[in-house]
Amino acid sequence: MRLLDILAWGRMNVFQWHLTDDEGWRLEIKAYPELTVGGARRGPGCQQVPQLGFAAEVYEGAYSQDEVREIVAHATSLNI
């Protein structure tokens, strides 16, 4: 949200959100919960091998559908 506020302050009106870059999947899909669980975790002992850092520890995270709606609504309110 803060990044969107900074973009608006700088009069930028485009936010390009990379949710499925590299080996990760960072978006909750309720019909396919295993996609989110498997794709949002990478590191030692996980399905996804880290390729861009965090090789020694497990790194995970995904946005819920409600979080995505909130972020998109905030961006829209700022004309981004």
PDB file of N, CA, C and O in Angstrom, chain B, residues numbered from 101:
ATOM      1  N   MET B 101       0.824  -1.188   0.000  1.00  0.00           N
ATOM      2  CA  MET B 101       0.000   0.000   0.000  1.00  0.00           C
ATOM      3  C   MET B 101       0.878   1.267   0.000  1.00  0.00           C
ATOM      4  O   MET B 101       0.593   2.251  -0.682  1.00  0.00           O
ATOM      5  N   ARG B 102       1.943   1.194   0.787  1.00  0.00           N
ATOM      6  CA  ARG B 102       2.839   2.354   0.844  1.00  0.00           C
ATOM      7  C   ARG B 102       3.489   2.600  -0.512  1.00  0.00           C
ATOM      8  O   ARG B 102       3.648   3.749  -0.926  1.00  0.00           O
ATOM      9  N   LEU B 103       3.866   1.528  -1.206  1.00  0.00           N
ATOM     10  CA  LEU B 103       4.458   1.689  -2.535  1.00  0.00           C
ATOM     11  C   LEU B 103       3.471   2.370  -3.480  1.00  0.00           C
ATOM     12  O   LEU B 103       3.862   3.233  -4.267  1.00  0.00           O
ATOM     13  N   LEU B 104       2.215   1.997  -3.411  1.00  0.00           N
ATOM     14  CA  LEU B 104       1.204   2.633  -4.257  1.00  0.00           C
ATOM     15  C   LEU B 104       1.073   4.118  -3.918  1.00  0.00           C
ATOM     16  O   LEU B 104       0.932   4.952  -4.812  1.00  0.00           O
ATOM     17  N   ASP B 105       1.120   4.444  -2.621  1.00  0.00           N
ATOM     18  CA  ASP B 105       1.066   5.852  -2.216  1.00  0.00           C
ATOM     19  C   ASP B 105       2.256   6.628  -2.779  1.00  0.00           C
ATOM     20  O   ASP B 105       2.112   7.768  -3.222  1.00  0.00           O
ATOM     21  N   ILE B 106       3.426   6.004  -2.757  1.00  0.00           N
ATOM     22  CA  ILE B 106       4.627   6.655  -3.292  1.00  0.00           C
ATOM     23  C   ILE B 106       4.516   6.824  -4.807  1.00  0.00           C
ATOM     24  O   ILE B 106       4.905   7.861  -5.345  1.00  0.00           O
ATOM     25  N   LEU B 107       3.987   5.813  -5.494  1.00  0.00           N
ATOM     26  CA  LEU B 107       3.788   5.934  -6.944  1.00  0.00           C
ATOM     27  C   LEU B 107       2.853   7.094  -7.265  1.00  0.00           C
ATOM     28  O   LEU B 107       3.120   7.875  -8.178  1.00  0.00           O
ATOM     29  N   ALA B 108       1.762   7.208  -6.517  1.00  0.00           N
ATOM     30  CA  ALA B 108       0.806   8.299  -6.753  1.00  0.00           C
ATOM     31  C   ALA B 108       1.449   9.648  -6.465  1.00  0.00           C
ATOM     32  O   ALA B 108       1.225  10.609  -7.202  1.00  0.00           O
ATOM     33  N   TRP B 109       2.247   9.732  -5.399  1.00  0.00           N
ATOM     34  CA  TRP B 109       2.928  10.976  -5.072  1.00  0.00           C
ATOM     35  C   TRP B 109       3.859  11.395  -6.204  1.00  0.00           C
ATOM     36  O   TRP B 109       3.994  12.583  -6.496  1.00  0.00           O
ATOM     37  N   GLY B 110       4.500  10.414  -6.842  1.00  0.00           N
ATOM     38  CA  GLY B 110       5.390  10.696  -7.961  1.00  0.00           C
ATOM     39  C   GLY B 110       4.665  10.802  -9.294  1.00  0.00           C
ATOM     40  O   GLY B 110       5.299  10.859 -10.348  1.00  0.00           O
ATOM     41  N   ARG B 111       3.342  10.828  -9.249  1.00  0.00           N
ATOM     42  CA  ARG B 111       2.486  10.957 -10.435  1.00  0.00           C
ATOM     43  C   ARG B 111       2.682   9.817 -11.436  1.00  0.00           C
ATOM     44  O   ARG B 111       2.542  10.005 -12.644  1.00  0.00           O
ATOM     45  N   MET B 112       3.002   8.650 -10.919  1.00  0.00           N
ATOM     46  CA  MET B 112       3.090   7.464 -11.772  1.00  0.00           C
ATOM     47  C   MET B 112       1.726   6.778 -11.730  1.00  0.00           C
ATOM     48  O   MET B 112       1.090   6.715 -10.677  1.00  0.00           O
ATOM     49  N   ASN B 113       1.287   6.274 -12.857  1.00  0.00           N
ATOM     50  CA  ASN B 113      -0.050   5.696 -12.898  1.00  0.00           C
ATOM     51  C   ASN B 113      -0.060   4.229 -13.348  1.00  0.00           C
ATOM     52  O   ASN B 113      -1.103   3.714 -13.751  1.00  0.00           O
ATOM     53  N   VAL B 114       1.085   3.563 -13.282  1.00  0.00           N
ATOM     54  CA  VAL B 114       1.153   2.152 -13.675  1.00  0.00           C
ATOM     55  C   VAL B 114       1.850   1.367 -12.571  1.00  0.00           C
ATOM     56  O   VAL B 114       2.915   1.755 -12.091  1.00  0.00           O
ATOM     57  N   PHE B 115       1.239   0.273 -12.185  1.00  0.00           N
ATOM     58  CA  PHE B 115       1.830  -0.649 -11.211  1.00  0.00           C
ATOM     59  C   PHE B 115       1.813  -2.023 -11.842  1.00  0.00           C
ATOM     60  O   PHE B 115       0.748  -2.600 -12.057  1.00  0.00           O
ATOM     61  N   GLN B 116       2.982  -2.546 -12.138  1.00  0.00           N
ATOM     62  CA  GLN B 116       3.094  -3.856 -12.770  1.00  0.00           C
ATOM     63  C   GLN B 116       3.475  -4.854 -11.677  1.00  0.00           C
ATOM     64  O   GLN B 116       4.574  -4.802 -11.124  1.00  0.00           O
ATOM     65  N   TRP B 117       2.561  -5.747 -11.383  1.00  0.00           N
ATOM     66  CA  TRP B 117       2.696  -6.661 -10.247  1.00  0.00           C
ATOM     67  C   TRP B 117       3.095  -8.035 -10.757  1.00  0.00           C
ATOM     68  O   TRP B 117       2.336  -8.663 -11.494  1.00  0.00           O
ATOM     69  N   HIS B 118       4.260  -8.505 -10.383  1.00  0.00           N
ATOM     70  CA  HIS B 118       4.775  -9.795 -10.841  1.00  0.00           C
ATOM     71  C   HIS B 118       4.464 -10.860  -9.793  1.00  0.00           C
ATOM     72  O   HIS B 118       5.221 -11.032  -8.838  1.00  0.00           O
ATOM     73  N   LEU B 119       3.362 -11.567  -9.967  1.00  0.00           N
ATOM     74  CA  LEU B 119       2.935 -12.561  -8.987  1.00  0.00           C
ATOM     75  C   LEU B 119       3.410 -13.971  -9.304  1.00  0.00           C
ATOM     76  O   LEU B 119       3.437 -14.820  -8.413  1.00  0.00           O
ATOM     77  N   THR B 120       3.784 -14.240 -10.538  1.00  0.00           N
ATOM     78  CA  THR B 120       4.161 -15.603 -10.921  1.00  0.00           C
ATOM     79  C   THR B 120       5.514 -15.652 -11.613  1.00  0.00           C
ATOM     80  O   THR B 120       5.767 -16.539 -12.428  1.00  0.00           O
ATOM     81  N   ASP B 121       6.376 -14.712 -11.295  1.00  0.00           N
ATOM     82  CA  ASP B 121       7.718 -14.733 -11.875  1.00  0.00           C
ATOM     83  C   ASP B 121       8.569 -15.810 -11.224  1.00  0.00           C
ATOM     84  O   ASP B 121       8.203 -16.358 -10.185  1.00  0.00           O
ATOM     85  N   ASP B 122       9.681 -16.106 -11.826  1.00  0.00           N
ATOM     86  CA  ASP B 122      10.656 -17.115 -11.420  1.00  0.00           C
ATOM     87  C   ASP B 122       9.949 -18.416 -11.062  1.00  0.00           C
ATOM     88  O   ASP B 122       9.037 -18.837 -11.773  1.00  0.00           O
ATOM     89  N   GLU B 123      10.353 -19.050  -9.982  1.00  0.00           N
ATOM     90  CA  GLU B 123       9.794 -20.361  -9.668  1.00  0.00           C
ATOM     91  C   GLU B 123       8.572 -20.292  -8.766  1.00  0.00           C
ATOM     92  O   GLU B 123       8.030 -21.335  -8.402  1.00  0.00           O
ATOM     93  N   GLY B 124       8.126 -19.121  -8.401  1.00  0.00           N
ATOM     94  CA  GLY B 124       7.066 -18.990  -7.410  1.00  0.00           C
ATOM     95  C   GLY B 124       5.678 -18.751  -7.985  1.00  0.00           C
ATOM     96  O   GLY B 124       5.510 -18.349  -9.136  1.00  0.00           O
ATOM     97  N   TRP B 125       4.690 -19.017  -7.134  1.00  0.00           N
ATOM     98  CA  TRP B 125       3.293 -18.707  -7.419  1.00  0.00           C
ATOM     99  C   TRP B 125       2.772 -18.017  -6.178  1.00  0.00           C
ATOM    100  O   TRP B 125       2.685 -18.647  -5.124  1.00  0.00           O
ATOM    101  N   ARG B 126       2.426 -16.761  -6.263  1.00  0.00           N
ATOM    102  CA  ARG B 126       2.125 -15.968  -5.078  1.00  0.00           C
ATOM    103  C   ARG B 126       0.691 -15.489  -4.994  1.00  0.00           C
ATOM    104  O   ARG B 126       0.410 -14.484  -4.341  1.00  0.00           O
ATOM    105  N   LEU B 127      -0.214 -16.190  -5.643  1.00  0.00           N
ATOM    106  CA  LEU B 127      -1.610 -15.789  -5.652  1.00  0.00           C
ATOM    107  C   LEU B 127      -2.487 -16.964  -5.234  1.00  0.00           C
ATOM    108  O   LEU B 127      -2.375 -18.059  -5.785  1.00  0.00           O
ATOM    109  N   GLU B 128      -3.354 -16.730  -4.265  1.00  0.00           N
ATOM    110  CA  GLU B 128      -4.254 -17.777  -3.792  1.00  0.00           C
ATOM    111  C   GLU B 128      -5.319 -18.087  -4.847  1.00  0.00           C
ATOM    112  O   GLU B 128      -6.016 -17.189  -5.318  1.00  0.00           O
ATOM    113  N   ILE B 129      -5.434 -19.351  -5.207  1.00  0.00           N
ATOM    114  CA  ILE B 129      -6.493 -19.830  -6.088  1.00  0.00           C
ATOM    115  C   ILE B 129      -7.266 -20.874  -5.286  1.00  0.00           C
ATOM    116  O   ILE B 129      -6.756 -21.967  -5.041  1.00  0.00           O
ATOM    117  N   LYS B 130      -8.482 -20.551  -4.880  1.00  0.00           N
ATOM    118  CA  LYS B 130      -9.227 -21.437  -3.984  1.00  0.00           C
ATOM    119  C   LYS B 130      -9.539 -22.788  -4.620  1.00  0.00           C
ATOM    120  O   LYS B 130      -9.648 -23.789  -3.912  1.00  0.00           O
ATOM    121  N   ALA B 131      -9.683 -22.832  -5.925  1.00  0.00           N
ATOM    122  CA  ALA B 131      -9.974 -24.099  -6.598  1.00  0.00           C
ATOM    123  C   ALA B 131      -8.750 -25.007  -6.645  1.00  0.00           C
ATOM    124  O   ALA B 131      -8.887 -26.219  -6.809  1.00  0.00           O
ATOM    125  N   TYR B 132      -7.555 -24.433  -6.502  1.00  0.00           N
ATOM    126  CA  TYR B 132      -6.309 -25.202  -6.567  1.00  0.00           C
ATOM    127  C   TYR B 132      -5.418 -24.857  -5.367  1.00  0.00           C
ATOM    128  O   TYR B 132      -4.384 -24.210  -5.536  1.00  0.00           O
ATOM    129  N   PRO B 133      -5.803 -25.276  -4.172  1.00  0.00           N
ATOM    130  CA  PRO B 133      -5.028 -24.890  -2.988  1.00  0.00           C
ATOM    131  C   PRO B 133      -3.605 -25.440  -2.984  1.00  0.00           C
ATOM    132  O   PRO B 133      -2.709 -24.812  -2.421  1.00  0.00           O
ATOM    133  N   GLU B 134      -3.380 -26.591  -3.595  1.00  0.00           N
ATOM    134  CA  GLU B 134      -2.034 -27.157  -3.615  1.00  0.00           C
ATOM    135  C   GLU B 134      -1.077 -26.319  -4.464  1.00  0.00           C
ATOM    136  O   GLU B 134       0.128 -26.306  -4.214  1.00  0.00           O
ATOM    137  N   LEU B 135      -1.606 -25.626  -5.457  1.00  0.00           N
ATOM    138  CA  LEU B 135      -0.779 -24.739  -6.270  1.00  0.00           C
ATOM    139  C   LEU B 135      -0.201 -23.625  -5.411  1.00  0.00           C
ATOM    140  O   LEU B 135       0.980 -23.294  -5.518  1.00  0.00           O
ATOM    141  N   THR B 136      -1.037 -23.053  -4.564  1.00  0.00           N
ATOM    142  CA  THR B 136      -0.570 -21.984  -3.694  1.00  0.00           C
ATOM    143  C   THR B 136       0.405 -22.521  -2.654  1.00  0.00           C
ATOM    144  O   THR B 136       1.442 -21.905  -2.405  1.00  0.00           O
ATOM    145  N   VAL B 137       0.090 -23.651  -2.048  1.00  0.00           N
ATOM    146  CA  VAL B 137       0.958 -24.211  -1.012  1.00  0.00           C
ATOM    147  C   VAL B 137       2.312 -24.597  -1.595  1.00  0.00           C
ATOM    148  O   VAL B 137       3.350 -24.255  -1.028  1.00  0.00           O
ATOM    149  N   GLY B 138       2.312 -25.295  -2.704  1.00  0.00           N
ATOM    150  CA  GLY B 138       3.575 -25.735  -3.317  1.00  0.00           C
ATOM    151  C   GLY B 138       4.341 -24.626  -3.989  1.00  0.00           C
ATOM    152  O   GLY B 138       5.571 -24.597  -3.938  1.00  0.00           O
ATOM    153  N   GLY B 139       3.630 -23.712  -4.621  1.00  0.00           N
ATOM    154  CA  GLY B 139       4.298 -22.650  -5.373  1.00  0.00           C
ATOM    155  C   GLY B 139       4.762 -21.483  -4.547  1.00  0.00           C
ATOM    156  O   GLY B 139       5.611 -20.709  -4.989  1.00  0.00           O
ATOM    157  N   ALA B 140       4.220 -21.338  -3.345  1.00  0.00           N
ATOM    158  CA  ALA B 140       4.582 -20.198  -2.505  1.00  0.00           C
ATOM    159  C   ALA B 140       5.749 -20.504  -1.575  1.00  0.00           C
ATOM    160  O   ALA B 140       6.258 -19.600  -0.911  1.00  0.00           O
ATOM    161  N   ARG B 141       6.176 -21.746  -1.516  1.00  0.00           N
ATOM    162  CA  ARG B 141       7.300 -22.147  -0.652  1.00  0.00           C
ATOM    163  C   ARG B 141       8.487 -22.573  -1.499  1.00  0.00           C
ATOM    164  O   ARG B 141       8.333 -23.343  -2.447  1.00  0.00           O
ATOM    165  N   ARG B 142       9.673 -22.072  -1.160  1.00  0.00           N
ATOM    166  CA  ARG B 142      10.879 -22.544  -1.829  1.00  0.00           C
ATOM    167  C   ARG B 142      12.015 -22.575  -0.819  1.00  0.00           C
ATOM    168  O   ARG B 142      12.081 -21.773   0.112  1.00  0.00           O
ATOM    169  N   GLY B 143      12.884 -23.511  -1.037  1.00  0.00           N
ATOM    170  CA  GLY B 143      14.014 -23.661  -0.146  1.00  0.00           C
ATOM    171  C   GLY B 143      14.347 -25.118   0.070  1.00  0.00           C
ATOM    172  O   GLY B 143      13.806 -25.984  -0.617  1.00  0.00           O
ATOM    173  N   PRO B 144      15.228 -25.407   1.014  1.00  0.00           N
ATOM    174  CA  PRO B 144      15.633 -26.784   1.281  1.00  0.00           C
ATOM    175  C   PRO B 144      14.435 -27.643   1.707  1.00  0.00           C
ATOM    176  O   PRO B 144      13.689 -27.272   2.613  1.00  0.00           O
ATOM    177  N   GLY B 145      14.262 -28.778   1.054  1.00  0.00           N
ATOM    178  CA  GLY B 145      13.181 -29.697   1.389  1.00  0.00           C
ATOM    179  C   GLY B 145      11.831 -29.347   0.791  1.00  0.00           C
ATOM    180  O   GLY B 145      10.842 -30.018   1.084  1.00  0.00           O
ATOM    181  N   CYS B 146      11.762 -28.320  -0.036  1.00  0.00           N
ATOM    182  CA  CYS B 146      10.491 -27.911  -0.654  1.00  0.00           C
ATOM    183  C   CYS B 146      10.433 -28.421  -2.095  1.00  0.00           C
ATOM    184  O   CYS B 146      11.437 -28.866  -2.653  1.00  0.00           O
ATOM    185  N   GLN B 147       9.233 -28.347  -2.687  1.00  0.00           N
ATOM    186  CA  GLN B 147       9.065 -28.744  -4.086  1.00  0.00           C
ATOM    187  C   GLN B 147       9.855 -27.831  -5.012  1.00  0.00           C
ATOM    188  O   GLN B 147      10.421 -28.284  -6.006  1.00  0.00           O
ATOM    189  N   GLN B 148       9.892 -26.539  -4.681  1.00  0.00           N
ATOM    190  CA  GLN B 148      10.570 -25.559  -5.516  1.00  0.00           C
ATOM    191  C   GLN B 148      11.972 -25.292  -4.977  1.00  0.00           C
ATOM    192  O   GLN B 148      12.142 -24.993  -3.795  1.00  0.00           O
ATOM    193  N   VAL B 149      12.950 -25.398  -5.825  1.00  0.00           N
ATOM    194  CA  VAL B 149      14.331 -25.104  -5.453  1.00  0.00           C
ATOM    195  C   VAL B 149      14.570 -23.611  -5.654  1.00  0.00           C
ATOM    196  O   VAL B 149      14.217 -23.073  -6.704  1.00  0.00           O
ATOM    197  N   PRO B 150      15.155 -22.938  -4.685  1.00  0.00           N
ATOM    198  CA  PRO B 150      15.404 -21.506  -4.858  1.00  0.00           C
ATOM    199  C   PRO B 150      16.445 -21.257  -5.942  1.00  0.00           C
ATOM    200  O   PRO B 150      17.471 -21.935  -5.999  1.00  0.00           O
ATOM    201  N   GLN B 151      16.172 -20.283  -6.794  1.00  0.00           N
ATOM    202  CA  GLN B 151      17.097 -19.947  -7.862  1.00  0.00           C
ATOM    203  C   GLN B 151      17.610 -18.523  -7.744  1.00  0.00           C
ATOM    204  O   GLN B 151      18.638 -18.185  -8.331  1.00  0.00           O
ATOM    205  N   LEU B 152      16.918 -17.694  -7.001  1.00  0.00           N
ATOM    206  CA  LEU B 152      17.283 -16.281  -6.921  1.00  0.00           C
ATOM    207  C   LEU B 152      17.551 -15.855  -5.480  1.00  0.00           C
ATOM    208  O   LEU B 152      17.044 -14.823  -5.042  1.00  0.00           O
ATOM    209  N   GLY B 153      18.328 -16.618  -4.746  1.00  0.00           N
ATOM    210  CA  GLY B 153      18.632 -16.273  -3.366  1.00  0.00           C
ATOM    211  C   GLY B 153      17.836 -17.111  -2.385  1.00  0.00           C
ATOM    212  O   GLY B 153      17.079 -17.993  -2.790  1.00  0.00           O
ATOM    213  N   PHE B 154      18.000 -16.844  -1.106  1.00  0.00           N
ATOM    214  CA  PHE B 154      17.322 -17.565  -0.031  1.00  0.00           C
ATOM    215  C   PHE B 154      17.573 -19.063  -0.113  1.00  0.00           C
ATOM    216  O   PHE B 154      16.672 -19.845   0.190  1.00  0.00           O
ATOM    217  N   ALA B 155      18.759 -19.485  -0.509  1.00  0.00           N
ATOM    218  CA  ALA B 155      19.053 -20.904  -0.712  1.00  0.00           C
ATOM    219  C   ALA B 155      19.185 -21.673   0.593  1.00  0.00           C
ATOM    220  O   ALA B 155      18.950 -22.882   0.606  1.00  0.00           O
ATOM    221  N   ALA B 156      19.546 -21.031   1.673  1.00  0.00           N
ATOM    222  CA  ALA B 156      19.792 -21.733   2.923  1.00  0.00           C
ATOM    223  C   ALA B 156      18.561 -21.829   3.817  1.00  0.00           C
ATOM    224  O   ALA B 156      18.582 -22.567   4.802  1.00  0.00           O
ATOM    225  N   GLU B 157      17.513 -21.121   3.508  1.00  0.00           N
ATOM    226  CA  GLU B 157      16.331 -21.120   4.361  1.00  0.00           C
ATOM    227  C   GLU B 157      15.068 -21.223   3.519  1.00  0.00           C
ATOM    228  O   GLU B 157      15.071 -20.918   2.327  1.00  0.00           O
ATOM    229  N   VAL B 158      13.998 -21.654   4.156  1.00  0.00           N
ATOM    230  CA  VAL B 158      12.699 -21.746   3.473  1.00  0.00           C
ATOM    231  C   VAL B 158      12.114 -20.338   3.385  1.00  0.00           C
ATOM    232  O   VAL B 158      12.091 -19.602   4.371  1.00  0.00           O
ATOM    233  N   TYR B 159      11.647 -19.979   2.204  1.00  0.00           N
ATOM    234  CA  TYR B 159      11.054 -18.672   1.950  1.00  0.00           C
ATOM    235  C   TYR B 159       9.655 -18.911   1.412  1.00  0.00           C
ATOM    236  O   TYR B 159       9.480 -19.696   0.480  1.00  0.00           O
ATOM    237  N   GLU B 160       8.665 -18.255   1.976  1.00  0.00           N
ATOM    238  CA  GLU B 160       7.304 -18.487   1.509  1.00  0.00           C
ATOM    239  C   GLU B 160       6.467 -17.228   1.630  1.00  0.00           C
ATOM    240  O   GLU B 160       6.789 -16.305   2.378  1.00  0.00           O
ATOM    241  N   GLY B 161       5.387 -17.224   0.873  1.00  0.00           N
ATOM    242  CA  GLY B 161       4.451 -16.116   0.942  1.00  0.00           C
ATOM    243  C   GLY B 161       3.547 -16.082  -0.274  1.00  0.00           C
ATOM    244  O   GLY B 161       3.990 -16.303  -1.401  1.00  0.00           O
ATOM    245  N   ALA B 162       2.278 -15.804  -0.033  1.00  0.00           N
ATOM    246  CA  ALA B 162       1.300 -15.678  -1.112  1.00  0.00           C
ATOM    247  C   ALA B 162       0.251 -14.670  -0.679  1.00  0.00           C
ATOM    248  O   ALA B 162      -0.036 -14.530   0.510  1.00  0.00           O
ATOM    249  N   TYR B 163      -0.308 -13.980  -1.632  1.00  0.00           N
ATOM    250  CA  TYR B 163      -1.374 -13.028  -1.357  1.00  0.00           C
ATOM    251  C   TYR B 163      -2.711 -13.750  -1.376  1.00  0.00           C
ATOM    252  O   TYR B 163      -2.972 -14.558  -2.268  1.00  0.00           O
ATOM    253  N   SER B 164      -3.557 -13.462  -0.399  1.00  0.00           N
ATOM    254  CA  SER B 164      -4.919 -14.007  -0.408  1.00  0.00           C
ATOM    255  C   SER B 164      -5.747 -13.204  -1.410  1.00  0.00           C
ATOM    256  O   SER B 164      -5.355 -12.113  -1.824  1.00  0.00           O
ATOM    257  N   GLN B 165      -6.871 -13.748  -1.784  1.00  0.00           N
ATOM    258  CA  GLN B 165      -7.738 -13.039  -2.727  1.00  0.00           C
ATOM    259  C   GLN B 165      -8.248 -11.736  -2.135  1.00  0.00           C
ATOM    260  O   GLN B 165      -8.407 -10.749  -2.854  1.00  0.00           O
ATOM    261  N   ASP B 166      -8.506 -11.722  -0.828  1.00  0.00           N
ATOM    262  CA  ASP B 166      -8.958 -10.483  -0.180  1.00  0.00           C
ATOM    263  C   ASP B 166      -7.865  -9.417  -0.178  1.00  0.00           C
ATOM    264  O   ASP B 166      -8.146  -8.233  -0.366  1.00  0.00           O
ATOM    265  N   GLU B 167      -6.622  -9.839   0.035  1.00  0.00           N
ATOM    266  CA  GLU B 167      -5.506  -8.880  -0.007  1.00  0.00           C
ATOM    267  C   GLU B 167      -5.349  -8.292  -1.405  1.00  0.00           C
ATOM    268  O   GLU B 167      -5.104  -7.095  -1.550  1.00  0.00           O
ATOM    269  N   VAL B 168      -5.488  -9.115  -2.420  1.00  0.00           N
ATOM    270  CA  VAL B 168      -5.374  -8.636  -3.797  1.00  0.00           C
ATOM    271  C   VAL B 168      -6.482  -7.634  -4.100  1.00  0.00           C
ATOM    272  O   VAL B 168      -6.232  -6.595  -4.711  1.00  0.00           O
ATOM    273  N   ARG B 169      -7.707  -7.943  -3.674  1.00  0.00           N
ATOM    274  CA  ARG B 169      -8.818  -7.006  -3.887  1.00  0.00           C
ATOM    275  C   ARG B 169      -8.549  -5.669  -3.203  1.00  0.00           C
ATOM    276  O   ARG B 169      -8.815  -4.611  -3.775  1.00  0.00           O
ATOM    277  N   GLU B 170      -8.024  -5.715  -1.984  1.00  0.00           N
ATOM    278  CA  GLU B 170      -7.734  -4.495  -1.236  1.00  0.00           C
ATOM    279  C   GLU B 170      -6.648  -3.662  -1.923  1.00  0.00           C
ATOM    280  O   GLU B 170      -6.766  -2.440  -2.015  1.00  0.00           O
ATOM    281  N   ILE B 171      -5.608  -4.313  -2.398  1.00  0.00           N
ATOM    282  CA  ILE B 171      -4.519  -3.618  -3.080  1.00  0.00           C
ATOM    283  C   ILE B 171      -4.994  -3.006  -4.396  1.00  0.00           C
ATOM    284  O   ILE B 171      -4.664  -1.861  -4.703  1.00  0.00           O
ATOM    285  N   VAL B 172      -5.766  -3.764  -5.170  1.00  0.00           N
ATOM    286  CA  VAL B 172      -6.288  -3.257  -6.442  1.00  0.00           C
ATOM    287  C   VAL B 172      -7.248  -2.086  -6.203  1.00  0.00           C
ATOM    288  O   VAL B 172      -7.236  -1.112  -6.956  1.00  0.00           O
ATOM    289  N   ALA B 173      -8.077  -2.179  -5.158  1.00  0.00           N
ATOM    290  CA  ALA B 173      -8.996  -1.078  -4.844  1.00  0.00           C
ATOM    291  C   ALA B 173      -8.229   0.176  -4.448  1.00  0.00           C
ATOM    292  O   ALA B 173      -8.596   1.284  -4.837  1.00  0.00           O
ATOM    293  N   HIS B 174      -7.167   0.000  -3.676  1.00  0.00           N
ATOM    294  CA  HIS B 174      -6.360   1.152  -3.273  1.00  0.00           C
ATOM    295  C   HIS B 174      -5.682   1.791  -4.483  1.00  0.00           C
ATOM    296  O   HIS B 174      -5.649   3.015  -4.612  1.00  0.00           O
ATOM    297  N   ALA B 175      -5.139   0.951  -5.368  1.00  0.00           N
ATOM    298  CA  ALA B 175      -4.506   1.461  -6.580  1.00  0.00           C
ATOM    299  C   ALA B 175      -5.526   2.212  -7.445  1.00  0.00           C
ATOM    300  O   ALA B 175      -5.224   3.272  -7.993  1.00  0.00           O
ATOM    301  N   THR B 176      -6.716   1.661  -7.559  1.00  0.00           N
ATOM    302  CA  THR B 176      -7.767   2.300  -8.359  1.00  0.00           C
ATOM    303  C   THR B 176      -8.148   3.655  -7.755  1.00  0.00           C
ATOM    304  O   THR B 176      -8.376   4.621  -8.484  1.00  0.00           O
ATOM    305  N   SER B 177      -8.216   3.722  -6.426  1.00  0.00           N
ATOM    306  CA  SER B 177      -8.570   4.979  -5.783  1.00  0.00           C
ATOM    307  C   SER B 177      -7.524   6.066  -6.020  1.00  0.00           C
ATOM    308  O   SER B 177      -7.822   7.258  -5.946  1.00  0.00           O
ATOM    309  N   LEU B 178      -6.290   5.635  -6.308  1.00  0.00           N
ATOM    310  CA  LEU B 178      -5.202   6.576  -6.592  1.00  0.00           C
ATOM    311  C   LEU B 178      -4.987   6.803  -8.084  1.00  0.00           C
ATOM    312  O   LEU B 178      -4.028   7.460  -8.487  1.00  0.00           O
ATOM    313  N   ASN B 179      -5.892   6.252  -8.905  1.00  0.00           N
ATOM    314  CA  ASN B 179      -5.792   6.335 -10.369  1.00  0.00           C
ATOM    315  C   ASN B 179      -4.536   5.675 -10.903  1.00  0.00           C
ATOM    316  O   ASN B 179      -3.906   6.161 -11.842  1.00  0.00           O
ATOM    317  N   ILE B 180      -4.192   4.578 -10.296  1.00  0.00           N
ATOM    318  CA  ILE B 180      -3.047   3.785 -10.759  1.00  0.00           C
ATOM    319  C   ILE B 180      -3.604   2.553 -11.441  1.00  0.00           C
ATOM    320  O   ILE B 180      -2.840   1.716 -11.922  1.00  0.00           O
TER     321      ILE B 180
END
